Amino acid sequence: MKATVYVRPKPGILDPQGQAVGSSLRQLGFDVGEARVGRVVDLELQARNPAQARAELRLMCEQLLANPLIESYEIELADDA
């Protein structure tokens, strides 16, 4: 089962990468407001069903993939589409 995890800084958390990207885009002439930079993690899971996959992914996010104090995450399973 394929999964994608999107990890982003929580609202209100300083995002220097996002600020640099937003500033650079404005310097290039693009009319953008705030920019936030996160990460995408694609995984291939051996889970038997979507519920088990989501439970495992939540544990992965809380233990390694995201810092729950400053980042939020969103889980997407290929079977959800």
Residue pairs with C-beta under 8 A, 6 or more apart in sequence:
1 44
1 45
1 46
1 47
1 50
1 53
1 77
1 78
1 79
2 42
2 43
2 44
2 45
2 77
2 78
3 42
3 43
3 44
3 45
3 53
3 57
3 75
3 76
3 77
3 78
4 40
4 41
4 42
4 43
4 75
4 76
4 78
5 40
5 41
5 43
5 57
5 60
5 61
5 65
5 66
5 73
5 74
5 75
5 76
6 38
6 39
6 40
6 73
6 74
6 76
7 38
7 39
7 40
7 41
7 61
7 65
7 66
7 71
7 72
7 73
8 36
8 38
8 71
8 72
8 73
8 74
9 15
9 18
9 36
9 37
9 38
9 70
9 71
9 72
10 70
10 71
10 72
13 70
13 71
15 36
15 37
17 37
18 34
18 35
18 36
18 37
19 35
21 35
21 37
22 32
22 33
22 34
22 35
25 32
25 35
26 32
38 71
41 65
43 57
43 60
45 53
45 56
45 57
47 53
47 56
50 77
50 79
50 80
53 77
54 75
54 77
57 75
58 75
61 68
61 73
61 75
62 68
65 73
66 72
66 73
